[in-house]
């Protein structure tokens, strides 16, 4: 099991734990454990934000913390977000839209979606009180990783590629059990941290995930690797926005 956890870390982060030839296979097979890696990433980001908040202005803390989150994942999810925005904006059949997403250039759609999502995320982190910043970033990262599990479980593959491994794994044997494990890890990790606020944020993330699955079905005929990346970034943002709103209500 240690090898599989190492491969999950190697797949989802740039932490130099070593990547072997079974990395992609293990990442797909153990996709229900994605939220646990999200909790670890959120803990690291939260501790960084907590430390920086004692010496830097809030806005700078938000930007630097987001930069850490983007870098520790190798910018793969952010790249998917930009490609997703370009694909959504292109007017044409699904095959052409997927081709646009694979284009290395970034268009107005990707740039606009990327700016809105990342700026909102940074501003949300900046608004978090120091007493809850660690808990909030853990919740948002767990929600972000759960969104990819939901996408693979509820969506279908738009084309043959890396995404196919994950979709097939989440549609294979013990499909319902695999989803239950991911949900149990996610809610079991987050509820003790922020209580009802975490619950509301997780539900908001689930709704965002299912919405993106439907949007992707209409535009691309299914989910892709770029869609998974966009899910991670957009769900993180929505979870953080929800946390700020919920804290104001509680």
C-alpha positions in Angstrom: 0.0 0.0 0.0 2.9 2.3 0.6 3.9 2.1 -3.1 0.3 3.1 -4.1 0.2 6.1 -1.8 3.6 7.2 -3.1 2.3 6.9 -6.7 -0.8 9.0 -5.7 1.5 11.7 -4.3 3.7 11.5 -7.4 0.7 11.8 -9.7 -1.1 14.7 -7.9 1.9 16.7 -6.8 5.5 17.5 -7.7 6.8 16.2 -4.3 9.8 14.1 -5.3 8.7 10.8 -3.9 9.6 8.9 -7.0 7.3 7.8 -9.8 7.4 4.2 -11.1 5.8 2.7 -14.2 2.6 1.8 -12.4 2.0 5.4 -11.3 -1.0 6.0 -13.7 -2.5 2.6 -13.1 -2.2 3.0 -9.3 -3.6 6.6 -9.4 -6.7 5.4 -11.3 -7.2 2.3 -9.2 -6.9 4.2 -5.9 -8.7 7.4 -7.1 -11.2 7.2 -4.2 -8.1 8.2 -2.0 -7.7 11.5 -3.9 -9.4 13.5 -1.1 -6.8 12.3 1.4 -4.0 13.7 -0.8 -6.1 16.9 -1.0 -6.2 17.1 2.8 -2.4 16.8 2.8 -1.9 19.5 0.2 -4.4 21.7 2.0 -2.6 21.2 5.3 0.7 22.4 3.7 -0.9 25.4 2.1 -2.8 26.2 5.3 0.3 26.2 7.4 2.1 28.4 4.8 -0.8 30.9 4.9 -0.9 30.8 8.7 2.8 31.6 8.9 2.8 34.3 6.2 -0.2 36.0 7.7 1.8 37.0 10.7 4.3 39.1 8.6 2.5 40.0 5.4 -0.7 41.8 4.3 -3.7 39.5 3.7 -3.8 40.0 -0.1 -0.1 39.0 -0.5 -0.8 36.0 1.7 -3.7 35.0 -0.6 -1.6 35.3 -3.8 1.4 33.5 -2.4 -0.7 30.7 -1.0 -2.5 30.2 -4.3 0.9 30.2 -6.0 2.0 27.4 -3.7 -1.1 25.4 -4.5 -0.6 25.8 -8.2 3.1 25.0 -8.0 2.8 21.9 -5.8 0.4 20.4 -8.4 2.8 21.2 -11.2 0.3 23.7 -12.7 -1.5 20.7 -14.4 -4.9 21.6 -13.1 -4.5 25.3 -13.9 -3.5 24.3 -17.4 -6.7 22.2 -17.7 -8.7 25.2 -16.5 -7.4 27.4 -19.3 -8.0 24.7 -21.9 -11.5 24.1 -20.6 -12.3 27.8 -20.9 -11.1 27.8 -24.5 -13.1 24.6 -25.4 -16.3 26.0 -23.9 -16.0 29.3 -25.8 -15.3 27.7 -29.2 -18.3 27.4 -31.4 -18.2 24.0 -33.2 -18.7 20.2 -32.8 -17.3 18.3 -29.8 -14.4 17.0 -31.8 -13.3 20.5 -32.7 -13.7 21.7 -29.1 -11.5 18.9 -27.9 -8.9 19.8 -30.5 -9.0 23.4 -29.3 -8.4 22.2 -25.7 -5.3 20.3 -26.9 -4.0 23.5 -28.6 -1.0 24.8 -26.7 -2.1 28.4 -27.2 -4.5 30.1 -24.7 -7.4 32.1 -26.1 -9.8 34.7 -24.6 -12.0 32.0 -23.1 -9.3 30.3 -21.2 -7.7 33.6 -20.1 -11.0 35.0 -18.9 -12.0 31.8 -17.0 -8.5 31.5 -15.5 -8.3 35.1 -14.3 -11.8 35.0 -12.7 -11.2 31.6 -11.0 -7.7 32.2 -9.8 -8.2 35.8 -8.7 -11.4 34.9 -6.8 -9.5 32.0 -5.1 -6.6 34.3 -4.0 -9.0 36.9 -2.7 -11.0 34.3 -0.8 -7.8 33.0 0.9 -6.9 36.6 1.8 -10.3 37.0 3.5 -9.9 33.9 5.7 -9.3 34.6 9.3 -6.0 33.3 10.7 -7.8 31.1 13.1 -9.5 29.1 10.4 -7.2 29.4 7.4 -5.6 26.0 7.9 -9.0 24.2 8.3 -10.5 26.1 5.3 -7.7 25.2 2.9 -7.9 21.6 3.9 -11.7 21.6 3.3 -11.3 23.3 -0.1 -8.6 21.0 -1.3 -10.5 17.9 -0.2 -13.5 19.2 -2.1 -11.3 19.9 -5.1 -10.0 16.4 -5.2 -13.4 14.9 -4.5 -14.7 16.8 -7.5 -12.4 14.8 -9.8 -13.7 11.5 -8.3 -17.3 12.6 -8.9 -16.4 13.6 -12.4 -14.9 10.2 -13.2 -17.8 8.4 -11.4 -20.7 10.2 -13.0 -19.2 11.2 -16.4 -18.1 9.2 -19.4 -14.8 9.6 -21.3 -15.0 12.0 -24.2 -12.0 10.4 -26.0 -9.3 7.9 -25.4 -6.6 9.4 -23.2 -5.4 9.6 -19.7 -8.9 10.4 -18.5 -10.0 7.0 -19.7 -8.1 5.2 -17.0 -9.9 7.0 -14.3 -13.3 6.9 -15.8 -13.0 3.1 -16.4 -11.7 2.6 -12.9 -14.6 4.5 -11.3 -17.2 2.6 -13.6 -15.7 -0.8 -12.9 -16.1 -3.3 -10.1 -17.4 -2.0 -6.8 -18.4 1.3 -8.4 -20.7 2.3 -5.5 -18.3 1.2 -2.9 -15.5 3.3 -4.5 -17.7 6.4 -4.4 -18.7 5.7 -0.8 -15.0 5.5 0.2 -14.2 8.8 -1.4 -17.3 10.5 0.3 -16.5 8.9 3.7 -12.9 10.2 3.5 -14.0 13.6 2.4 -16.7 14.2 4.9 -14.9 12.4 7.7 -11.9 14.6 7.2 -13.7 18.0 6.8 -16.6 17.9 9.2 -14.5 17.8 12.4 -12.6 20.9 11.1 -15.4 23.3 10.4 -18.6 21.5 11.2 -21.7 22.7 9.3 -19.6 25.2 7.4 -17.5 22.3 6.0 -20.7 20.4 5.2 -22.2 23.3 3.2 -18.9 23.8 1.4 -18.6 20.1 0.4 -22.2 20.1 -0.8 -21.5 23.2 -2.9 -18.5 21.4 -4.3 -20.5 18.3 -5.2 -23.1 20.5 -7.0 -20.3 22.2 -8.9 -18.8 18.9 -9.9 -22.1 17.5 -11.3 -22.8 20.7 -13.1 -19.4 20.6 -14.8 -20.0 17.0 -15.8 -23.2 18.1 -17.5 -21.6 21.1 -19.2 -18.8 18.8 -20.4 -21.2 16.3 -21.8 -23.0 19.0 -23.8 -19.8 20.6 -25.1 -17.4 17.7 -25.5 -19.5 14.5 -25.3 -17.9 13.6 -21.9 -15.1 14.4 -19.5 -11.4 14.8 -20.4 -8.2 15.3 -18.5 -8.6 19.1 -18.9 -12.1 18.9 -17.5 -10.7 17.1 -14.4 -8.2 19.9 -14.0 -10.8 22.6 -14.4 -13.0 20.8 -11.8 -10.2 20.9 -9.3 -9.7 24.7 -9.7 -13.3 25.7 -10.0 -14.5 23.5 -7.1 -11.7 24.9 -4.9 -12.9 28.4 -5.6 -16.5 27.6 -5.0 -15.7 25.8 -1.7 -13.8 28.8 -0.5 -16.5 31.3 -1.5 -19.0 29.1 0.3 -16.9 28.9 3.4 -16.8 32.7 3.6 -20.5 33.0 3.1 -21.4 30.3 5.5 -19.1 31.8 8.2 -21.0 35.0 7.9 -24.3 33.2 8.5 -23.3 30.9 11.3 
